[in-house]
Amino acid sequence: MISVAEALEHLFALVQPMETETVPLRNAAGRVLAQDVAATRTQPPFDASSMDGYALRRTEVEPDAMFKVVGEAAAGHGFSGSVGPGQCVRIFTGAPMPSDTDFVVIQEDVTRRGDLITLNRDVESKDNVRPAGGDFKLGDVISSPKRLGPSDVALLAAMNCPEVPVARRPRVAIMATGDELVMPGETPSPDQIIASNSFGLAAQLEAAGALPRMMPIAKDTPEALKAVFELAAASDLIVTIGGASVGDHDLVAPVAAELGMEQSFYKVAMRPGKPLMAGRLRGVPMIGLPGNPVSALVCGTIFVVPVVSAMLGLGARPVSQRTTPLAAPLSKNGPREHYMRAEMTTNGLRAFDRQDSSLLGVLAQADALLVRPPHDPERNIGEVVSYLPL
C-alpha cells in the first residue's frame, strides 16, 4: 500500500491540463480562466460624481458661499459647457464631472432658491469624486488560472470583454459496476440495491467543473465491462466504482489489464478507500474507486476532485485542510490514515460514533472529514485536529 500523498502524486502524473476554448461571457461563470485577460477600457473613463449634489471648484468652498447653477449633468448625459467662478452645475451620481470642477457638494449641504445655491456652514471636506481609472485602467489584467465567480464575470463585463478564454471541461466517464445495482426508480430484486455512488460522484464532478457522463451499469462479466469501457473510451478521465478489490466477482482490474491498462498503483493506506486503483487505459487516465458508498465519495473528495482541478489548470495540490478543536474525545488510530465523518458544533468538531463505509445517512449528516494520521494517539476534548470541510 502507498500513502494518500503518494497516491495523489501518481494521479497528478497521469493527467495534464485541458486545452483552452473561448466561451461567451454569459457562460463563463464557474469556468476556469485559462489565459490572462486585459481590460480594453478604463473604469470609470472620466472623473465622475459619487453623490447627488452640485459640482464646483474646491477653492471656492467656504461657509455661506453662493453659486449660480448654470447647467445639469446626469449619468450618460454630461455638461459640455464651461463653469466660471461663482458658478456650479447640478450633478447626479455617476455623471462626468464638468471641466474646471473638482468638488461635489452634496445636496443636503446646500440651500437652493431658484438658480442660486448657498452652502451650509458645515460642508464636509470629502470631494465626492470618483477619479478616472479608480477601479481599473486600460491594460489592467485578470490573471489566470482562476475559477470565475459572479464578481469576476461582472468585472470582465466592465472591462468590455464579451468572450473569455477558459479551460475546456474534462469529460469524465463514471462506470458503476455490479450485478447488485439497479437505477433509481427501478424495482430491485430481493438481492439488489439502488445505485447511488454514480449520482453522488457526478454531483461532485459537476461542482468541480467537469462534465460527468454516467455510463450504463456494468454487470459482473468481462463482456459487460468491456462494452462499457468501449463507451467510455472517448472521455478525458474514466472513473470506475466497485469491482476494484480482489474477490471472485471483482473484475475491473483484470478486464482493464486485458484491455491494456498500465497500472500506476493499487491500494492506499487509508480508511475508508483502501482498494483504490489508478493507471492509464489506452492513453486515458483511469481511477478505480471502491464500491462502498462512503468510500467512493470520500475518495472522490480526496482524489478525484483534486485531479479534475489539476486538469482545469488550477494546480496539482491536495484539498486544503483546516484545523479546529475537538468537541469529543477520540481513541487511538490504527496504521491507516482515517477520514472520519464528523459534524461541526459550537464547541468544535465531533466525529460520529458510526464510521462504517456503507452508511450514506451518516455521510449526509456530516459537514467535515476529520483527518487522523496513521497511529495518531488518543485525542482529548479541546485538542486541535485537522479536517476537510464538506
C-alpha positions as CSV (number, residue, x, y, z in Angstrom):
1,M,0.0,0.0,0.0
2,I,1.0,3.6,-0.6
3,S,0.2,6.7,1.3
4,V,-2.5,9.2,0.4
5,A,0.1,11.7,-0.5
6,E,1.9,9.2,-2.8
7,A,-1.3,8.2,-4.4
8,L,-2.1,11.9,-5.2
9,E,1.4,12.3,-6.8
10,H,0.8,9.2,-9.0
11,L,-2.7,10.6,-10.0
12,F,-1.4,14.0,-10.9
13,A,1.3,12.4,-13.1
14,L,-1.5,10.7,-15.1
15,V,-3.2,13.9,-16.2
16,Q,-2.5,17.2,-17.9
17,P,-4.3,20.5,-18.2
18,M,-7.1,20.7,-20.8
19,E,-6.8,22.8,-23.8
20,T,-8.3,26.3,-24.0
21,E,-11.6,27.2,-25.5
22,T,-13.4,30.6,-25.9
23,V,-16.9,31.0,-24.4
24,P,-19.4,33.9,-24.4
25,L,-19.1,35.9,-21.2
26,R,-22.7,34.9,-20.2
27,N,-21.4,31.3,-20.0
28,A,-18.2,32.0,-18.1
29,A,-19.4,31.7,-14.5
30,G,-17.8,28.7,-12.8
31,R,-15.3,28.2,-15.6
32,V,-11.6,28.4,-15.1
33,L,-9.8,31.3,-16.8
34,A,-7.1,29.8,-18.9
35,Q,-5.3,32.9,-20.1
36,D,-4.7,36.4,-18.7
37,V,-7.4,38.9,-19.8
38,A,-6.6,42.6,-20.1
39,A,-9.1,45.4,-19.8
40,T,-10.0,47.1,-23.1
41,R,-11.0,50.4,-21.4
42,T,-10.5,52.5,-18.2
43,Q,-13.2,52.4,-15.5
44,P,-14.5,54.9,-14.8
45,P,-13.4,56.5,-18.1
46,F,-13.8,60.0,-16.6
47,D,-13.8,61.7,-13.2
48,A,-17.4,61.0,-12.0
49,S,-19.6,62.2,-9.2
50,S,-20.2,59.7,-6.4
51,M,-23.1,61.7,-5.0
52,D,-26.1,63.8,-6.0
53,G,-25.2,67.4,-5.5
54,Y,-23.5,70.4,-7.1
55,A,-20.1,70.4,-9.0
56,L,-17.9,73.4,-8.4
57,R,-14.3,74.4,-7.6
58,R,-12.9,73.3,-4.3
59,T,-11.0,76.6,-3.9
60,E,-14.4,78.4,-3.7
61,V,-15.9,76.2,-1.0
62,E,-16.5,78.2,2.2
63,P,-19.4,78.6,4.6
64,D,-22.3,80.6,3.2
65,A,-20.7,80.9,-0.3
66,M,-23.3,81.5,-3.0
67,F,-23.2,79.9,-6.5
68,K,-25.3,80.2,-9.7
69,V,-26.5,77.0,-11.2
70,V,-25.6,77.1,-14.9
71,G,-26.5,73.6,-16.0
72,E,-27.1,69.9,-15.2
73,A,-25.1,66.7,-15.5
74,A,-26.6,63.2,-15.2
75,A,-25.3,59.7,-15.8
76,G,-25.0,59.3,-19.5
77,H,-25.5,63.0,-20.1
78,G,-22.6,65.2,-19.3
79,F,-22.5,69.0,-19.1
80,S,-20.5,70.3,-22.0
81,G,-20.4,74.0,-21.1
82,S,-17.9,75.9,-19.1
83,V,-18.1,76.6,-15.4
84,G,-16.8,80.0,-14.3
85,P,-16.1,81.5,-10.9
86,G,-19.1,81.6,-8.6
87,Q,-20.9,79.0,-10.8
88,C,-21.9,75.4,-10.3
89,V,-23.6,72.5,-12.1
90,R,-26.4,70.4,-10.7
91,I,-24.9,66.9,-10.8
92,F,-26.1,63.3,-10.2
93,T,-24.3,60.1,-9.2
94,G,-22.3,58.7,-12.0
95,A,-22.3,61.8,-14.1
96,P,-19.0,63.1,-15.6
97,M,-17.5,66.0,-13.7
98,P,-17.8,69.2,-15.8
99,S,-14.5,70.7,-16.9
100,D,-12.9,73.2,-14.3
101,T,-14.7,71.5,-11.4
102,D,-13.2,69.1,-8.8
103,F,-15.6,69.1,-5.9
104,V,-19.2,68.0,-5.4
105,V,-21.2,69.5,-2.5
106,I,-23.9,67.0,-1.6
107,Q,-27.4,68.3,-2.0
108,E,-28.0,68.1,1.8
109,D,-25.3,70.7,2.4
110,V,-26.9,73.5,0.3
111,T,-30.0,75.6,0.3
112,R,-31.3,76.4,-3.2
113,R,-33.6,79.2,-4.3
114,G,-34.2,79.3,-8.0
115,D,-30.8,79.2,-9.8
116,L,-28.9,80.1,-6.7
117,I,-27.4,77.8,-4.0
118,T,-26.0,78.7,-0.7
119,L,-23.5,76.4,1.1
120,N,-24.2,75.4,4.6
121,R,-21.7,76.3,7.3
122,D,-20.6,72.7,7.9
123,V,-19.9,71.4,4.4
124,E,-18.0,68.1,4.6
125,S,-14.4,68.1,3.2
126,K,-14.8,64.9,1.1
127,D,-14.7,65.8,-2.7
128,N,-17.3,63.1,-3.6
129,V,-15.4,62.5,-6.9
130,R,-14.5,59.1,-8.3
131,P,-11.3,59.6,-10.3
132,A,-10.9,58.2,-13.8
133,G,-9.3,54.8,-13.6
134,G,-10.1,54.4,-9.9
135,D,-11.5,50.9,-10.5
136,F,-9.2,49.7,-13.3
137,K,-7.2,51.1,-16.2
138,L,-6.8,50.1,-19.8
139,G,-4.5,47.1,-19.9
140,D,-5.0,46.0,-16.3
141,V,-5.0,42.2,-16.2
142,I,-7.1,39.5,-14.6
143,S,-4.5,36.8,-14.1
144,S,-5.1,33.1,-14.8
145,P,-5.7,30.5,-13.7
146,K,-8.8,31.5,-11.8
147,R,-12.2,30.0,-11.2
148,L,-14.6,32.7,-12.3
149,G,-17.3,33.8,-9.8
150,P,-20.1,36.3,-10.2
151,S,-17.9,39.3,-9.3
152,D,-15.2,38.2,-11.8
153,V,-17.9,38.0,-14.6
154,A,-19.1,41.5,-13.7
155,L,-15.5,42.8,-13.8
156,L,-15.0,41.2,-17.2
157,A,-18.1,42.8,-18.5
158,A,-17.0,46.2,-17.2
159,M,-13.6,45.6,-18.9
160,N,-15.7,45.2,-22.1
161,C,-14.6,41.5,-22.7
162,P,-17.5,39.8,-24.4
163,E,-15.7,36.4,-24.7
164,V,-13.5,34.6,-22.3
165,P,-10.7,32.0,-22.7
166,V,-11.3,29.1,-20.4
167,A,-10.1,25.6,-19.8
168,R,-12.2,23.0,-21.5
169,R,-14.2,21.0,-19.0
170,P,-12.8,17.5,-18.8
171,R,-15.2,14.8,-19.9
172,V,-15.4,12.2,-17.1
173,A,-17.0,8.7,-17.7
174,I,-18.5,7.3,-14.5
175,M,-18.8,3.5,-14.6
176,A,-20.7,1.8,-11.8
177,T,-20.2,-2.0,-11.7
178,G,-22.0,-4.9,-10.1
179,D,-24.9,-7.3,-10.6
180,E,-26.5,-6.0,-7.4
181,L,-27.1,-2.5,-8.8
182,V,-30.3,-1.1,-10.4
183,M,-31.0,2.6,-11.2
184,P,-33.2,4.8,-9.0
185,G,-36.8,4.4,-10.0
186,E,-36.4,0.7,-10.9
187,T,-37.7,-2.1,-8.7
188,P,-34.8,-4.1,-7.3
189,S,-34.9,-7.8,-6.6
190,P,-34.5,-9.1,-3.1
191,D,-30.8,-9.4,-3.7
192,Q,-30.2,-5.9,-5.3
193,I,-29.7,-2.3,-4.1
194,I,-30.1,1.1,-5.7
195,A,-27.1,2.6,-7.5
196,S,-26.2,5.7,-5.5
197,N,-22.5,6.3,-5.9
198,S,-22.7,7.4,-9.5
199,F,-25.1,10.2,-8.7
200,G,-23.1,11.4,-5.8
201,L,-19.9,11.3,-7.7
202,A,-21.5,13.1,-10.7
203,A,-22.6,15.9,-8.4
204,Q,-19.0,16.2,-7.0
205,L,-17.6,16.4,-10.5
206,E,-20.0,18.9,-11.8
207,A,-19.3,21.1,-8.8
208,A,-15.6,20.8,-9.5
209,G,-16.0,21.9,-13.1
210,A,-16.1,18.6,-15.0
211,L,-18.6,17.2,-17.4
212,P,-19.6,13.8,-15.9
213,R,-21.2,11.2,-18.1
214,M,-22.9,8.3,-16.4
215,M,-22.3,5.0,-18.2
216,P,-24.7,2.1,-18.1
217,I,-24.3,-0.1,-15.1
218,A,-21.7,-2.8,-16.0
219,K,-22.7,-6.3,-14.9
220,D,-20.1,-8.6,-13.3
221,T,-19.0,-10.2,-16.6
222,P,-15.9,-9.5,-18.7
223,E,-18.1,-8.9,-21.7
224,A,-20.3,-6.3,-20.0
225,L,-17.3,-4.5,-18.6
226,K,-15.5,-4.4,-22.0
227,A,-18.6,-3.0,-23.6
228,V,-18.9,-0.1,-21.1
229,F,-15.1,0.5,-21.3
230,E,-15.6,1.0,-25.1
231,L,-18.4,3.5,-24.4
232,A,-16.0,5.4,-22.1
233,A,-13.0,5.4,-24.4
234,A,-13.7,9.0,-25.7
235,S,-13.5,10.5,-22.2
236,D,-10.7,12.5,-20.7
237,L,-10.9,10.5,-17.5
238,I,-12.5,7.2,-16.6
239,V,-13.8,6.6,-13.0
240,T,-15.0,3.1,-12.1
241,I,-17.0,2.4,-9.0
242,G,-16.8,-1.1,-7.4
243,G,-15.1,-4.2,-8.6
244,A,-11.6,-2.9,-7.7
245,S,-11.0,-5.4,-4.9
246,V,-9.7,-9.0,-5.2
247,G,-12.8,-11.1,-4.8
248,D,-14.0,-13.6,-7.4
249,H,-16.5,-11.0,-8.8
250,D,-14.2,-8.1,-8.7
251,L,-13.3,-8.0,-12.4
252,V,-12.4,-4.3,-13.1
253,A,-8.7,-4.7,-12.7
254,P,-8.3,-7.9,-14.7
255,V,-10.5,-6.7,-17.5
256,A,-8.8,-3.4,-17.7
257,A,-5.4,-5.2,-17.7
258,E,-6.7,-7.3,-20.6
259,L,-7.6,-4.2,-22.5
260,G,-4.1,-2.8,-22.0
261,M,-4.3,-0.8,-18.8
262,E,-0.9,0.4,-17.4
263,Q,-1.4,0.3,-13.6
264,S,0.1,3.1,-11.6
265,F,-0.8,1.8,-8.1
266,Y,-3.3,-0.4,-6.2
267,K,-4.3,0.0,-2.6
268,V,-3.9,3.1,-0.4
269,A,-3.2,3.2,3.3
270,M,-6.5,5.0,4.2
271,R,-9.9,4.4,5.8
272,P,-12.3,4.3,4.0
273,G,-11.0,3.7,0.5
274,K,-8.2,1.2,0.7
275,P,-8.9,-0.7,-2.6
276,L,-8.2,2.3,-4.8
277,M,-6.6,1.7,-8.2
278,A,-5.3,4.0,-10.9
279,G,-3.5,3.9,-14.2
280,R,-3.9,4.5,-18.0
281,L,-6.3,2.6,-20.2
282,R,-5.4,3.2,-23.9
283,G,-3.9,6.6,-23.0
284,V,-6.9,7.7,-20.9
285,P,-6.3,8.2,-17.1
286,M,-8.4,5.8,-15.0
287,I,-9.3,5.8,-11.3
288,G,-10.9,2.7,-9.8
289,L,-12.9,3.7,-6.7
290,P,-14.2,1.3,-4.0
291,G,-17.8,0.3,-4.2
292,N,-18.9,1.1,-0.7
293,P,-20.8,4.4,-0.9
294,V,-18.9,6.3,1.7
295,S,-15.6,5.0,0.4
296,A,-16.4,6.1,-3.2
297,L,-17.5,9.6,-2.1
298,V,-14.6,10.1,0.3
299,C,-12.2,9.1,-2.4
300,G,-14.0,11.4,-4.8
301,T,-13.2,14.3,-2.3
302,I,-9.6,13.3,-1.6
303,F,-8.5,12.2,-5.1
304,V,-11.0,12.8,-8.0
305,V,-11.8,16.4,-7.3
306,P,-8.1,17.4,-7.0
307,V,-7.4,15.6,-10.2
308,V,-10.1,17.5,-12.0
309,S,-8.8,20.7,-10.6
310,A,-5.3,19.8,-12.0
311,M,-6.9,19.1,-15.4
312,L,-8.5,22.5,-15.3
313,G,-5.1,24.1,-14.8
314,L,-5.7,25.1,-11.1
315,G,-2.5,23.3,-10.0
316,A,-1.7,19.8,-8.7
317,R,-2.4,20.0,-5.0
318,P,-4.4,18.2,-2.4
319,V,-7.6,19.6,-0.8
320,S,-6.7,22.2,1.8
321,Q,-7.0,21.1,5.3
322,R,-8.3,23.2,8.2
323,T,-7.9,22.9,12.0
324,T,-10.3,23.2,14.9
325,P,-10.6,21.9,18.5
326,L,-12.2,18.6,19.3
327,A,-15.6,18.6,20.9
328,A,-15.4,14.9,21.9
329,P,-12.5,12.6,22.6
330,L,-11.0,10.1,20.1
331,S,-9.4,6.7,20.6
332,K,-6.1,5.8,19.1
333,N,-6.0,5.5,15.3
334,G,-4.7,2.4,13.5
335,P,-2.0,2.2,10.8
336,R,-4.0,3.8,8.0
337,E,-4.9,7.5,7.6
338,H,-8.5,7.8,8.7
339,Y,-11.1,10.2,7.2
340,M,-13.8,10.2,9.9
341,R,-17.3,11.6,9.2
342,A,-17.8,14.4,11.6
343,E,-20.0,17.4,12.4
344,M,-19.0,20.9,13.4
345,T,-20.6,22.0,16.7
346,T,-20.3,25.2,18.7
347,N,-17.6,23.5,20.8
348,G,-15.6,22.2,17.8
349,L,-15.5,19.0,15.7
350,R,-17.2,15.8,16.8
351,A,-16.8,12.5,15.0
352,F,-19.9,10.4,14.6
353,D,-19.9,7.1,16.5
354,R,-20.7,5.0,13.5
355,Q,-18.0,5.1,10.8
356,D,-18.9,2.1,8.6
357,S,-18.2,2.8,5.0
358,S,-21.7,1.8,3.9
359,L,-23.6,4.4,5.9
360,L,-24.7,7.2,3.5
361,G,-27.0,8.5,6.1
362,V,-24.1,9.4,8.3
363,L,-22.2,10.9,5.5
364,A,-25.2,13.1,4.5
365,Q,-25.3,14.4,8.1
366,A,-21.5,15.2,8.1
367,D,-20.1,18.6,7.2
368,A,-16.5,17.6,7.7
369,L,-14.0,14.8,7.3
370,L,-11.8,14.6,10.4
371,V,-8.3,13.6,9.3
372,R,-6.4,11.1,11.6
373,P,-2.8,10.4,10.7
374,P,-1.6,6.8,10.9
375,H,-1.1,5.7,14.5
376,D,-2.5,9.0,15.8
377,P,-2.7,8.8,19.6
378,E,-5.7,9.3,21.8
379,R,-7.1,12.8,21.5
380,N,-9.0,14.7,24.2
381,I,-11.6,17.5,24.1
382,G,-10.0,20.8,23.1
383,E,-7.1,19.3,21.2
384,V,-6.6,20.8,17.7
385,V,-7.2,18.4,14.8
386,S,-7.2,18.7,11.0
387,Y,-10.3,18.3,8.9
388,L,-11.7,18.8,5.4
389,P,-14.9,20.7,5.0
390,L,-17.7,19.0,3.1
